Amino acid sequence: MKEIVIFNGSPRMDGNTATLLNLVAKGARDNGADVHFYTLFKMKFMACQSCFACRLKDDCVINDEVHEALQKVKTADGVVIGSPIYMMQMTGPVKNLYDRFFPLTDTEWRPRFGIKKMVAVYTQGMADPCLFESYFDYTAAMFPWFGFDLVETIVCTDANDPETAERDAALKIRAYEAGRMLALD
């Protein structure tokens, strides 16, 4: 059975990001995967302290709710991270999560825990789906260090309306299929 870890980086529990991530989770579960779903805005966690303890061993010394999630990421087959775009970037908790992924890479910038398929989900208020493409590519540049093989980037546009994703049948199918692919590949 495949194990998938999903992180929701939106403060809205029923907005577009959550809608799409829930569909990814459903696609994965419907196809036999075990899904662990984390909502960052509900979690108590610290930002990386740059203590470099994870350079000496393959774990973060901060014992909080993200530490527990990191243990799941280490053994997962797939990782999904969703974030709305605020001020042309991911939300702060998602940035903090990426910083906390530092233990996933060794001192030579190689993945410590194998390769995992990854899906990135972004929601944005702007209509142009390519508007932040350079930012998405910039962010994806770090994924190989963690052992993440980005296989899909899903972008929901015009997302100031919290029902945009719910009304977009093609986008919903794409999210479900991403989850199915993570479960089956």
C-alpha positions in Angstrom: 0.0 0.0 0.0 1.3 3.4 -1.0 1.7 6.1 1.7 0.9 9.7 0.8 1.5 12.8 3.0 -0.5 15.9 2.2 0.1 19.4 3.7 -2.5 22.1 3.4 -0.8 25.5 3.7 -4.0 27.6 3.6 -5.7 29.3 6.6 -9.1 28.5 5.0 -10.3 25.1 5.9 -12.9 25.1 3.2 -11.4 27.2 0.5 -9.9 26.3 -2.9 -6.7 24.8 -1.7 -8.5 22.5 0.7 -11.0 21.5 -2.0 -8.2 20.5 -4.4 -6.1 18.7 -1.7 -9.2 16.8 -0.5 -9.7 15.6 -4.1 -6.1 14.5 -4.3 -6.5 12.6 -1.0 -9.8 11.0 -2.3 -8.1 9.9 -5.5 -5.2 8.4 -3.5 -7.5 6.7 -1.0 -9.9 5.4 -3.6 -7.0 3.6 -5.2 -5.6 2.0 -2.0 -3.2 4.5 -0.6 -2.9 5.4 3.1 -3.2 9.2 3.3 -1.9 11.4 6.1 -3.4 14.9 5.9 -1.9 17.9 7.8 -3.3 21.4 8.0 -0.4 23.7 8.8 -2.5 26.5 10.2 -3.9 24.1 12.8 -0.5 22.8 13.8 1.8 24.0 16.5 5.3 24.1 15.2 8.4 26.2 15.2 10.4 27.5 12.3 13.9 25.9 11.6 16.4 27.2 14.1 19.4 26.6 11.9 21.0 24.6 14.7 22.4 22.1 12.1 21.8 19.2 14.5 20.2 17.4 11.5 23.6 17.5 9.8 24.9 15.1 12.5 21.9 12.8 12.4 19.0 12.4 10.1 16.3 14.0 12.2 15.2 17.4 13.5 15.7 18.0 17.2 12.6 20.3 17.4 9.9 18.1 18.9 6.6 19.5 17.7 3.8 18.6 15.4 5.9 19.1 12.2 8.4 16.7 13.6 5.7 14.0 13.7 4.8 14.8 10.1 8.4 14.6 9.0 8.6 11.0 10.2 5.7 10.2 7.9 7.4 12.1 5.0 10.5 10.0 5.5 8.7 6.7 4.8 6.1 8.1 2.3 5.8 7.2 -1.3 4.3 10.6 -2.2 4.1 14.1 -0.9 1.5 16.8 -1.8 1.9 20.4 -0.7 -0.8 23.0 -1.3 -0.6 26.8 -0.8 -2.5 29.8 -1.8 -0.3 32.6 -3.3 -0.1 35.6 -1.0 2.0 38.5 -2.0 3.4 36.5 -5.0 4.6 33.7 -2.7 3.6 30.6 -0.7 2.1 31.2 2.7 4.6 31.6 5.6 3.8 28.2 7.2 4.6 26.5 3.9 7.9 28.3 3.7 8.6 27.2 7.3 7.7 23.6 6.4 10.2 23.6 3.5 12.9 24.9 5.9 12.0 22.0 8.3 12.6 19.5 5.4 16.3 20.2 5.8 16.9 16.8 7.6 15.6 15.1 4.5 18.9 15.9 2.7 22.4 14.9 3.7 25.5 17.0 4.0 26.2 16.5 0.2 22.6 17.7 -0.7 21.4 14.2 -1.5 18.1 12.8 -0.4 18.4 10.7 2.7 15.1 8.8 2.4 14.8 7.9 -1.3 12.7 9.4 -4.0 9.1 10.4 -3.5 6.6 11.5 -6.1 5.4 15.0 -5.4 2.4 17.1 -6.4 2.3 20.9 -5.8 -1.1 22.6 -5.6 -1.3 26.4 -5.8 -4.3 28.7 -5.7 -4.1 32.4 -6.8 -6.4 35.3 -7.2 -5.0 36.2 -10.6 -6.5 34.8 -13.8 -3.3 34.0 -15.7 -2.2 30.5 -14.7 1.4 31.3 -15.9 1.7 34.5 -13.9 3.7 32.9 -11.1 5.3 30.1 -13.1 8.8 31.4 -12.5 8.1 31.3 -8.7 6.8 27.8 -8.9 9.9 26.7 -10.9 12.1 28.6 -8.4 10.5 26.7 -5.5 10.6 23.4 -7.3 14.4 23.7 -7.7 14.9 22.6 -4.1 12.6 19.5 -4.4 15.3 17.1 -5.7 17.5 17.8 -2.6 14.6 16.4 -0.5 14.0 13.5 -2.8 10.9 14.9 -4.3 10.2 14.1 -7.9 7.6 16.8 -9.0 5.2 15.0 -11.2 2.3 17.5 -11.2 1.7 21.2 -10.5 -1.9 22.2 -10.3 -2.9 25.9 -10.4 -6.3 27.2 -9.5 -6.8 30.7 -10.8 -9.4 33.4 -9.9 -9.3 31.9 -6.5 -10.4 35.0 -4.5 -13.8 33.3 -4.7 -13.6 30.3 -2.3 -15.9 28.3 -4.6 -13.8 28.6 -7.8 -12.2 25.1 -7.5 -15.6 23.5 -6.6 -17.1 24.9 -9.8 -14.2 23.8 -12.1 -15.0 20.2 -13.1 -11.8 19.8 -15.1 -9.6 21.1 -12.3 -11.3 18.7 -9.8 -10.7 15.8 -12.1 -7.1 16.8 -12.5 -6.7 16.8 -8.7 -8.4 13.5 -8.2 -6.3 11.9 -11.0 -3.1 13.3 -9.4 -4.0 11.4 -6.2 -4.8 8.3 -8.2 -1.5 8.5 -10.0 0.3 8.8 -6.6 -1.4 5.7 -5.3 -0.8 3.6 -8.4 2.6 4.6 -9.8 
